[in-house]
Amino acid sequence: MRGEAEADKNARLALVGPTAADVRDVMVEGESGILAVSPPWFRPQYEPSKRRLTWPNGAIATTYSADEPERLRGPQHSGAWGDEPASWRYPEAWDMLQLGLRLGTRPRSVVTGTPKPIRLIRDLLQRKDCHVTRGSTYDNRSNLAKPFLDAIVKKYEGTRLGRQELYAEVLADVPGALWTQRGLDDYRVQKAPDLTRIVIAADPAITSGEDANENGIIVAGISADSSAYVLEDWSMRGSPDEWARKAVAAYRKHNADCIVAEANQGGEMVAQVIRSVADIPVKLVRATRGKYVRAEPISALYEQGRVHHVGVLSQLEEQMTSFTPERAADRSDGFSPDRVDALVWAMTELFPDITTQSSGANRDRMMADLLGGKLN
């Protein structure tokens, strides 16, 4: 971006990140941001209130949040930088950005980030006019603190996720996983229709320490045509009071019908924690089957195209596309599908007839009916 500004006083550049805070804190003011890499004699003036950087020669860059794709409709640019597009909530922001690249003789974009296997990244990698440069974490070791490098290598080296996080590989679908990234992409929407019910599903963690599991908190609703929409992922680490306040905030924001909470670990105390924050409807549910078995009918609903994600829910989707029988049973590698658990409880509440607990032949028959097949 600095090079584009130096070469053309008429440059009009767009800086797009996952959120407005990301653009400001990473792309502009970050340790490797535009201000940090600009020499004193060619340092742009940054006006946060105008979302603008202006270089001494007159070149201008404007900041945008991918959370607001419509802001990119109309403005024109000669160049653009998109950071971490795999984490953009609304991939449509990329389309809006491309429609505005129409100034100058050679408008171009540079994209930086971890190559998660969402449709936007796959499409970019397949374009003949896209030049790809890959760099591993090891290539960047001279710029990284040794404790960080040691910790990240210990966590990811030798793992499937390490190929993505350490070596910038685009991962293929996990064999045996209940969900695929392509399947989620096929039915993704930018906006949900009017919903007849909205629920907040919570899967509380047992502990709240630094190494504790996350508290899964998922917002989902169902429309009149019996299609479900996953609206938001509010999952977080924190104390019982903190996750309860988060769940109540989600309940109020979406004017939900109730909070559905798993009570296997905390029993009635789970409801008491929520009601200590606000007197709202709480429905306690208890798991009597394994995680994978409970998730199977929910996966079938996805295959039928009856469940849609509103925008990209990257952390939830990472858990979903890694959810295999082996990982569900053996979590020695630290995998804890708390977001998936909350999702399953939300869908179970929205589709009570389909997800009625069953086992053996009854469950197999239910799955066959869902998929439109027959079992002999």
TAPEHU-V467328 format. One record per residue. N is the residue number from 0. OMEGA is omega in whole degrees, 0 to 359 (* if undefined). D_CENTER is the distance of its C-alpha to the mean C-alpha in whole Angstrom. Layout:
n-><N,N>
omega-><OMEGA,OMEGA>
d_center-><D_CENTER,D_CENTER>
This chain:
n-><0,1,2,3,4,5,6,7,8,9,10,11,12,13,14,15,16,17,18,19,20,21,22,23,24,25,26,27,28,29,30,31,32,33,34,35,36,37,38,39,40,41,42,43,44,45,46,47,48,49,50,51,52,53,54,55,56,57,58,59,60,61,62,63,64,65,66,67,68,69,70,71,72,73,74,75,76,77,78,79,80,81,82,83,84,85,86,87,88,89,90,91,92,93,94,95,96,97,98,99,100,101,102,103,104,105,106,107,108,109,110,111,112,113,114,115,116,117,118,119,120,121,122,123,124,125,126,127,128,129,130,131,132,133,134,135,136,137,138,139,140,141,142,143,144,145,146,147,148,149,150,151,152,153,154,155,156,157,158,159,160,161,162,163,164,165,166,167,168,169,170,171,172,173,174,175,176,177,178,179,180,181,182,183,184,185,186,187,188,189,190,191,192,193,194,195,196,197,198,199,200,201,202,203,204,205,206,207,208,209,210,211,212,213,214,215,216,217,218,219,220,221,222,223,224,225,226,227,228,229,230,231,232,233,234,235,236,237,238,239,240,241,242,243,244,245,246,247,248,249,250,251,252,253,254,255,256,257,258,259,260,261,262,263,264,265,266,267,268,269,270,271,272,273,274,275,276,277,278,279,280,281,282,283,284,285,286,287,288,289,290,291,292,293,294,295,296,297,298,299,300,301,302,303,304,305,306,307,308,309,310,311,312,313,314,315,316,317,318,319,320,321,322,323,324,325,326,327,328,329,330,331,332,333,334,335,336,337,338,339,340,341,342,343,344,345,346,347,348,349,350,351,352,353,354,355,356,357,358,359,360,361,362,363,364,365,366,367,368,369,370,371,372,373,374,375>
omega-><178,179,179,180,180,186,187,180,179,181,175,191,177,176,186,177,182,179,178,179,178,180,181,190,183,188,183,188,184,181,177,182,184,181,182,183,181,177,183,182,177,180,181,172,182,179,184,183,178,183,190,168,180,180,182,181,178,177,186,170,180,182,180,173,177,175,182,184,184,178,179,179,179,180,180,182,176,179,182,172,175,183,178,182,178,179,178,181,182,179,178,178,178,179,179,179,182,180,180,179,186,177,177,184,182,179,183,176,168,183,179,176,175,187,176,191,175,186,181,180,179,180,179,183,181,182,180,181,180,177,186,173,181,175,179,176,180,177,185,188,182,180,185,175,183,178,178,182,179,182,184,178,179,183,192,184,180,179,177,180,178,177,178,188,183,187,175,175,172,187,173,180,180,178,177,179,182,180,173,180,178,179,178,180,185,185,179,178,178,183,178,174,174,184,181,177,173,179,172,180,183,174,186,174,181,182,182,179,183,182,182,174,178,169,180,178,184,177,181,179,182,181,182,180,177,170,181,181,176,191,184,175,182,184,183,171,180,180,176,179,182,181,178,178,178,180,179,178,177,178,182,181,185,181,186,180,181,171,177,185,176,186,182,184,186,180,182,181,179,179,181,179,180,183,174,177,180,180,183,181,178,177,179,178,182,180,176,178,179,183,184,180,179,184,184,180,177,176,178,176,177,181,178,183,183,177,183,172,177,186,180,177,197,183,175,184,175,177,183,184,176,189,179,178,182,182,177,183,184,182,181,179,178,180,178,188,184,179,178,178,179,177,181,178,179,181,177,178,183,180,186,182,183,186,177,183,178,181,175,185,180,180,178,180,179,180,179,179,180,185,176,182,180,176,178,*>
d_center-><27,30,32,31,32,35,36,36,37,36,32,30,26,23,20,17,14,10,12,16,16,15,17,20,19,18,20,23,24,22,24,24,23,26,28,29,29,32,36,38,40,37,34,32,33,30,30,26,28,28,25,27,29,32,34,38,39,37,34,31,27,25,21,19,15,13,12,16,16,20,21,21,23,27,27,28,28,29,26,23,20,17,15,11,11,8,6,8,7,10,11,15,15,16,19,20,20,22,25,26,26,30,32,34,36,33,29,26,23,22,18,17,14,13,13,10,12,10,13,13,14,16,18,19,20,23,24,28,27,24,26,23,24,22,23,22,22,26,27,25,27,30,27,26,27,28,27,24,24,26,23,21,23,24,21,20,23,24,21,19,16,18,19,16,15,19,20,18,18,16,16,18,17,18,21,22,18,18,15,14,12,15,15,12,12,16,15,12,14,14,16,17,21,23,22,25,23,20,19,18,17,18,18,20,20,24,24,23,24,22,21,21,18,15,16,14,13,12,14,15,18,21,23,26,26,24,21,18,15,12,11,9,8,11,11,13,16,19,23,24,24,21,19,22,22,18,18,21,20,17,20,22,19,19,23,22,24,24,22,22,22,23,26,27,27,28,30,31,30,27,28,30,28,26,29,30,27,28,30,28,28,27,27,27,26,27,26,29,27,25,21,22,24,23,19,22,23,19,18,21,20,17,20,22,19,20,16,14,10,10,8,5,3,2,4,6,6,8,10,11,12,14,16,19,23,23,20,21,24,24,22,24,21,19,17,16,14,14,11,13,16,15,14,17,19,18,18,22,23,22,24,27,29,27,25,29,29,32,33,34,36,35,31,32,34,31,28,31,31,28,28,31,33,36,37,40>
